[in-house]
Amino acid sequence: MQSIEQIIAQELNAQPRQVAAAVALLDEGATVPFIARYRKEATGGLDDTQLRNLEERLRYLREMEERRDTILKSIAEQDKLTPELEKAIKEADTKTRLEDLYLPYKPKRRTRAQIAREAGLEPLAEALLADPTLNPEQEAAGYLNEEHKIATAKDALDGAKQILMERFAEDAELLTRLRTWLWDNAHIQARVADGKENDGAKFRDYFEHDEALKAIPSHRALALFRGRNESVLHVSMVLPEELENAEPHPCVSMVTQVADWKDQGRAADAWLGEVMRWTWKIKLNTHLETELLGRVRELAEEEAIQVFARNLKSLLMASPAGPKATMGLDPGLRTGVKVVVVDATGKLLEHTTVFPHQPKNQWDQSQATLAKLCVKHNVDLIAIGNGTASRETDKLAGELVKALRDKLTMQKIMVSEAGASVYSASELAAREFPDLDVSFRGAVSIARRLQDPLAELVKIDPKSIGVGQYQHDVSQVKMSRSLDAVVEDCVNAVGVDVNTASAPLLARIAGLNATIAGNIVSFREKNGAFNNRDALKQVPRLGEKTFEQAAGFLRIMNGDNPLDASSVHPEAYPVVEKIAEKHGRPLKDLIGDAPFLKSVKPAEFTDDTFGLPTVTDILSELEKPGRDPRPEFKAAEFKEGVETLDDLKPGMMLEGAVTNVTNFGAFVDIGVHQDGLVHVSALADKFVEDPHDVVKPGDIVKVKVLEVDKPRKRISLTMRLDDRHQEQAAGGAPAPAKGRPRKGGQRPAGKGRGQQAQPQGQGALGAAFAKAFEQQKKR
């Protein structure tokens, strides 16, 4: 039997020694970011993605080993553990296989089969199966038993039937064969529940839906299960008609093969045939339907979590505008626009409210107030929340920038408000701004997330940032674990300034937690800025192990040691000192001297502790110490005069920012208070398997308007700029890219299995957009 390390090594395409080293480090309490960055020699350079996969598989396989031991012990205690069974259990490679093997021995409530055995009917069942020439009624007559209420031959045969049905239904090989065959051939079917046609209108695309079980995309599967949970849809596993009506039934045939029985017209064959059919219909069908629909849900959840994780990473790693004085505007109509100004470090300087819009329409007064604040605090950036009245407020900011261009060089940028209200009402925000109104806290968050999206978004529960699909329908435990890993990897990839970072940001650093992060901030506030990394050891509860894990990701700018501002770990400082000493140069002169550093041969400075990968990383880091891996800052320029749906016209070319990416396409903010959808088929002039291969949240893209559905507030966009817009009268849709193959679930326009005929004039792509918008609304 392979070891856990060998299994994971095969899956990761790595060496067992690499996996064993990573497992040992994880067991010692090392974090994934630390291992990926500072233990490359030990793991052979496994990156953070491989290590995250390793960590997940290690958890699964260890749970399986615990379960395997429990099962072996249980069967042994029953004196039923044969060498063959023990071998099969030890070789089981999934939890499902383990449970299949354990099923006949698993303690259970008294079943009909157990009651029949207690009544002494097992010999009857064995005899009829072994010799179908026996007459069932005659044989059963010898098993009548008043004590166990076996009064007739029929009672005895019913009991014998239950014994055989349970035996066949608990056969591990049969379960494996049926499970595999059904996964390949069965369909998932949805039908509207009686009387739910109106109440469940948002699920109308699935009122009569049918598609292959193994091919259903995650977003459709999760939509079906949500519809079922809301009692709108009946969801089931079915076989296509030609298979369901086949004689013999393919699933029944598998039961007969395992039973090693064939109908030859013998005396007991009719009775045995009924046993086989009942085994499938009564024992196995429902059980496997529940299991396979569960698998569909699990796979859909995994994919949805992956989509969320990728979008979250893109959002967290979005380019920061940088440490600049910033005005944050949280737009509103009746309640006014909340205005804050924060300095380059995000510290709140001043706040007020202006009322430029209806009903007060104090446009000029608002301009004057904002201008005064901008000049007073030398504002560089204006961050505008993208909620209600955002375009009207954007226009206000645009006039302000023009009016002050002789005094200030300012830039206005629309910023996503997603999660800002969650932060505003949080305990963290209340502690930071105890005397500030909740609405102003939101404006502060908007300003800060323009300066540094990562530093601000870590204060918000990732699930509230709004870049997932069906995020409330998936396992919250799995999702939280995945999203927390993304946040941790992003924060550590960038690193933090320990003298300015907030407690929530510090808590995401490898080795730290909320308590230690809070202690760092308290120590900093009491004793002043840290001058070097060693000073961190004075922080309560920050011991040697924690320091080892965290130190390389904590930066100290302008401190005693210039290396403290880099990602070079303190344990590797002797390597840099050795390089400086050998070349007769002061340590500080090495930093940033790219020509010199490129001439240094890493192999000359390796030893038993620091190998070639680490020394090479050190030299790269010294070239650009503390370099930010995030891209250069860019912002979308919304088209002037295009502020509402009424301003949009088919064929119009616009610039926008991608706000969310799903399996069916990308949503783009084009500045009209309603994101438009670029369907997956309109993302590129070639076939796109995964929208994430083309775009990610935060990307600035050029789009063309295809169609505007004002009543339903839907905007269909394309990134294939040569596409013609939808011709409503003709029901046209953009021609597919040349050579674009059809994938599972994509059909030509018209009525197919599980589809309603499309309304006249909508077209195939229009129908796809309609379905995608429904899915986005259900998120």
URNORKA-V832615 format. One record per pair of residues at least 6 apart in sequence whose ideal C-beta (glycine too) atoms are under 6 Angstrom apart, sorted by the first residue. I is the first residue (numbers start at 1). J is the second residue. D is the distance in whole Angstrom. If there is no record, write none. Layout:
# URNORKA-V832615
I | J | D
I | J | D
This chain:
# URNORKA-V832615
1 | 90 | 5
4 | 61 | 5
5 | 16 | 5
5 | 19 | 5
5 | 20 | 5
6 | 16 | 5
8 | 19 | 5
8 | 54 | 6
8 | 57 | 5
9 | 16 | 4
9 | 19 | 5
12 | 50 | 5
18 | 43 | 5
18 | 44 | 4
18 | 46 | 6
21 | 42 | 4
21 | 43 | 5
22 | 43 | 5
22 | 46 | 6
22 | 54 | 6
25 | 35 | 5
25 | 39 | 6
31 | 510 | 4
31 | 511 | 6
31 | 549 | 6
32 | 48 | 6
32 | 51 | 5
32 | 52 | 6
33 | 492 | 4
33 | 510 | 4
34 | 510 | 5
34 | 549 | 5
35 | 51 | 6
36 | 47 | 6
36 | 48 | 4
36 | 51 | 6
38 | 569 | 5
40 | 613 | 4
41 | 611 | 4
45 | 613 | 6
48 | 489 | 5
52 | 485 | 6
64 | 95 | 5
67 | 98 | 6
71 | 102 | 5
72 | 89 | 6
75 | 81 | 4
75 | 105 | 5
80 | 105 | 6
88 | 101 | 6
89 | 101 | 5
92 | 98 | 5
100 | 172 | 4
100 | 175 | 5
101 | 172 | 5
103 | 170 | 4
104 | 170 | 4
112 | 162 | 4
113 | 162 | 4
113 | 163 | 5
113 | 166 | 4
116 | 159 | 3
116 | 162 | 5
116 | 163 | 5
119 | 145 | 6
119 | 148 | 4
119 | 150 | 6
119 | 159 | 6
121 | 143 | 6
121 | 156 | 6
121 | 159 | 4
121 | 160 | 5
122 | 163 | 6
124 | 143 | 5
124 | 160 | 5
125 | 160 | 4
125 | 163 | 4
125 | 164 | 5
128 | 134 | 6
128 | 136 | 6
128 | 268 | 5
132 | 266 | 4
132 | 268 | 4
132 | 269 | 5
132 | 272 | 6
133 | 266 | 5
133 | 267 | 6
134 | 268 | 6
135 | 267 | 5
136 | 157 | 6
136 | 268 | 5
136 | 271 | 5
137 | 153 | 5
140 | 153 | 4
140 | 156 | 4
140 | 157 | 5
141 | 153 | 5
143 | 156 | 4
144 | 150 | 5
150 | 156 | 5
161 | 275 | 5
164 | 275 | 5
165 | 278 | 6
165 | 279 | 5
165 | 283 | 5
168 | 255 | 6
168 | 259 | 6
168 | 279 | 5
169 | 279 | 6
169 | 283 | 4
169 | 284 | 6
171 | 258 | 5
174 | 258 | 4
177 | 254 | 5
178 | 254 | 6
182 | 288 | 6
182 | 292 | 6
183 | 214 | 5
186 | 213 | 5
186 | 237 | 5
186 | 239 | 6
187 | 210 | 5
187 | 212 | 6
187 | 213 | 6
187 | 238 | 5
188 | 213 | 5
188 | 216 | 6
189 | 210 | 5
189 | 236 | 5
189 | 238 | 5
190 | 206 | 5
190 | 209 | 4
190 | 224 | 5
190 | 233 | 5
190 | 235 | 5
191 | 234 | 5
192 | 207 | 4
193 | 232 | 6
193 | 234 | 6
196 | 232 | 5
200 | 232 | 3
203 | 227 | 4
203 | 232 | 5
205 | 771 | 5
206 | 224 | 6
206 | 227 | 6
206 | 233 | 6
209 | 754 | 4
210 | 753 | 5
210 | 754 | 4
211 | 754 | 6
215 | 744 | 4
217 | 663 | 6
218 | 300 | 4
218 | 303 | 4
218 | 304 | 5
219 | 469 | 5
219 | 663 | 5
219 | 775 | 5
221 | 296 | 5
221 | 300 | 4
222 | 300 | 5
222 | 470 | 4
222 | 473 | 5
224 | 235 | 5
225 | 297 | 6
226 | 473 | 5
227 | 233 | 4
228 | 235 | 5
237 | 289 | 4
237 | 292 | 6
237 | 293 | 6
243 | 250 | 6
251 | 280 | 5
252 | 276 | 5
252 | 277 | 5
252 | 280 | 5
255 | 276 | 5
255 | 279 | 5
255 | 280 | 6
256 | 276 | 5
261 | 272 | 6
263 | 269 | 5
263 | 273 | 5
301 | 474 | 4
301 | 475 | 6
304 | 469 | 6
304 | 470 | 5
304 | 474 | 5
305 | 474 | 6
305 | 479 | 5
305 | 482 | 5
307 | 469 | 6
308 | 468 | 4
308 | 471 | 6
309 | 482 | 5
309 | 486 | 5
310 | 692 | 5
311 | 467 | 4
311 | 661 | 6
311 | 697 | 5
312 | 462 | 6
312 | 467 | 6
312 | 483 | 6
312 | 486 | 5
313 | 486 | 5
314 | 696 | 4
314 | 697 | 4
314 | 698 | 6
315 | 467 | 6
315 | 697 | 5
316 | 454 | 5
316 | 457 | 6
316 | 490 | 4
317 | 490 | 6
317 | 630 | 5
318 | 453 | 5
318 | 698 | 4
319 | 630 | 5
319 | 631 | 5
319 | 632 | 6
319 | 633 | 4
320 | 452 | 4
321 | 381 | 6
321 | 450 | 5
321 | 451 | 6
321 | 633 | 5
323 | 344 | 4
324 | 344 | 6
324 | 380 | 4
324 | 381 | 5
325 | 343 | 6
325 | 344 | 6
325 | 377 | 5
325 | 378 | 6
325 | 379 | 5
325 | 380 | 5
326 | 342 | 5
326 | 381 | 4
326 | 383 | 6
326 | 447 | 4
326 | 450 | 6
326 | 451 | 6
327 | 341 | 5
327 | 379 | 5
327 | 382 | 5
328 | 340 | 5
328 | 383 | 5
328 | 443 | 4
328 | 446 | 4
328 | 447 | 3
329 | 337 | 5
329 | 339 | 6
329 | 384 | 5
329 | 393 | 6
330 | 338 | 4
330 | 385 | 5
330 | 442 | 5
330 | 443 | 4
330 | 446 | 6
331 | 337 | 5
331 | 385 | 6
331 | 389 | 4
331 | 390 | 5
331 | 393 | 4
332 | 389 | 6
333 | 357 | 5
333 | 358 | 6
333 | 389 | 5
336 | 353 | 4
336 | 355 | 4
337 | 354 | 5
337 | 393 | 6
338 | 353 | 6
338 | 439 | 5
338 | 440 | 5
338 | 443 | 4
339 | 352 | 5
339 | 354 | 6
340 | 351 | 4
340 | 440 | 6
340 | 443 | 4
340 | 444 | 5
340 | 447 | 6
341 | 349 | 5
341 | 350 | 5
341 | 373 | 6
341 | 377 | 5
342 | 348 | 6
342 | 447 | 5
343 | 349 | 6
345 | 500 | 6
346 | 448 | 5
348 | 444 | 6
349 | 377 | 6
351 | 440 | 5
354 | 366 | 4
354 | 369 | 5
355 | 362 | 5
356 | 362 | 6
356 | 363 | 5
356 | 366 | 4
356 | 396 | 5
357 | 389 | 6
357 | 392 | 5
370 | 400 | 5
374 | 404 | 6
381 | 411 | 6
381 | 450 | 6
382 | 397 | 5
382 | 412 | 4
383 | 413 | 6
383 | 415 | 5
383 | 446 | 5
383 | 447 | 5
383 | 450 | 4
384 | 390 | 6
384 | 393 | 5
384 | 394 | 5
384 | 397 | 6
384 | 414 | 5
385 | 417 | 4
385 | 446 | 5
386 | 414 | 5
386 | 416 | 6
386 | 417 | 6
387 | 417 | 5
391 | 643 | 4
391 | 671 | 6
397 | 412 | 4
401 | 410 | 5
401 | 412 | 6
413 | 450 | 6
413 | 635 | 4
415 | 446 | 5
415 | 449 | 6
415 | 450 | 5
418 | 465 | 5
418 | 466 | 4
419 | 460 | 4
419 | 464 | 5
419 | 465 | 5
420 | 442 | 4
420 | 445 | 5
420 | 446 | 6
421 | 442 | 6
422 | 460 | 5
422 | 464 | 4
423 | 429 | 5
423 | 445 | 5
423 | 459 | 5
423 | 460 | 5
424 | 438 | 5
424 | 441 | 4
424 | 442 | 4
425 | 438 | 6
428 | 459 | 6
429 | 441 | 5
433 | 441 | 5
445 | 456 | 6
448 | 456 | 4
449 | 456 | 4
454 | 494 | 6
455 | 505 | 5
458 | 504 | 5
458 | 505 | 5
458 | 508 | 6
459 | 504 | 5
462 | 483 | 4
463 | 471 | 6
467 | 660 | 5
467 | 697 | 6
469 | 662 | 5
469 | 779 | 6
487 | 508 | 6
488 | 508 | 5
491 | 508 | 4
492 | 510 | 5
492 | 553 | 5
493 | 629 | 6
495 | 553 | 5
495 | 555 | 5
495 | 567 | 6
496 | 505 | 6
497 | 555 | 5
497 | 557 | 6
498 | 530 | 6
498 | 554 | 4
498 | 556 | 6
499 | 529 | 4
499 | 530 | 6
503 | 517 | 4
503 | 518 | 5
503 | 521 | 5
506 | 512 | 6
506 | 517 | 4
506 | 520 | 6
507 | 514 | 5
507 | 517 | 4
509 | 550 | 5
509 | 553 | 5
510 | 549 | 5
510 | 550 | 6
510 | 553 | 6
511 | 546 | 5
511 | 549 | 3
511 | 550 | 4
512 | 550 | 5
516 | 541 | 5
516 | 542 | 6
519 | 539 | 5
519 | 540 | 5
519 | 541 | 6
520 | 539 | 5
523 | 539 | 5
530 | 556 | 6
531 | 559 | 5
531 | 560 | 5
532 | 559 | 5
532 | 560 | 4
532 | 561 | 5
532 | 564 | 6
533 | 551 | 5
533 | 564 | 5
533 | 570 | 5
536 | 542 | 6
537 | 547 | 6
551 | 570 | 5
552 | 567 | 6
552 | 569 | 4
555 | 565 | 5
555 | 626 | 6
556 | 564 | 4
557 | 565 | 5
562 | 588 | 5
562 | 591 | 5
563 | 573 | 6
565 | 625 | 6
565 | 626 | 5
566 | 621 | 5
566 | 625 | 4
566 | 626 | 5
567 | 621 | 5
568 | 618 | 6
568 | 621 | 5
572 | 618 | 6
575 | 605 | 6
575 | 610 | 5
575 | 618 | 6
578 | 605 | 6
579 | 605 | 6
580 | 587 | 5
580 | 590 | 6
590 | 622 | 6
591 | 622 | 6
591 | 625 | 6
594 | 623 | 5
597 | 619 | 5
597 | 622 | 5
597 | 623 | 5
600 | 619 | 6
602 | 612 | 6
602 | 615 | 4
602 | 616 | 5
605 | 615 | 5
606 | 612 | 6
606 | 615 | 6
634 | 700 | 5
636 | 655 | 5
636 | 656 | 6
636 | 657 | 4
636 | 700 | 5
637 | 655 | 5
638 | 671 | 3
639 | 654 | 5
644 | 672 | 6
645 | 672 | 6
645 | 710 | 5
648 | 705 | 5
648 | 708 | 5
650 | 705 | 5
650 | 725 | 3
651 | 725 | 5
652 | 705 | 4
653 | 704 | 6
654 | 670 | 5
654 | 703 | 6
655 | 702 | 6
656 | 668 | 4
656 | 669 | 5
656 | 670 | 4
656 | 703 | 6
657 | 669 | 5
657 | 700 | 6
658 | 666 | 5
658 | 668 | 6
658 | 695 | 5
658 | 697 | 5
658 | 699 | 4
659 | 667 | 5
659 | 669 | 5
659 | 675 | 6
660 | 667 | 5
661 | 691 | 5
661 | 692 | 6
661 | 695 | 6
664 | 680 | 6
664 | 772 | 5
665 | 677 | 5
665 | 678 | 5
665 | 679 | 4
665 | 680 | 5
665 | 691 | 6
665 | 772 | 6
666 | 678 | 5
666 | 691 | 6
666 | 695 | 5
667 | 675 | 4
667 | 677 | 6
668 | 676 | 5
668 | 703 | 6
668 | 717 | 6
669 | 675 | 5
670 | 676 | 6
674 | 713 | 5
676 | 715 | 3
676 | 717 | 4
677 | 769 | 6
677 | 772 | 6
678 | 717 | 5
678 | 719 | 5
679 | 768 | 5
679 | 769 | 6
680 | 688 | 5
680 | 691 | 5
682 | 718 | 4
682 | 720 | 6
683 | 691 | 6
683 | 694 | 5
683 | 719 | 5
684 | 694 | 5
685 | 720 | 6
685 | 737 | 5
686 | 737 | 6
687 | 740 | 5
687 | 741 | 6
688 | 694 | 6
703 | 717 | 4
703 | 719 | 6
704 | 718 | 5
704 | 721 | 5
706 | 716 | 4
706 | 718 | 5
706 | 725 | 5
706 | 726 | 5
707 | 716 | 4
707 | 726 | 4
708 | 715 | 6
714 | 773 | 5
716 | 769 | 5
723 | 734 | 4
728 | 761 | 5
731 | 761 | 4
731 | 763 | 5
732 | 763 | 6
733 | 763 | 4
733 | 764 | 5
733 | 765 | 4
749 | 758 | 6
749 | 764 | 4
751 | 757 | 4
758 | 767 | 5
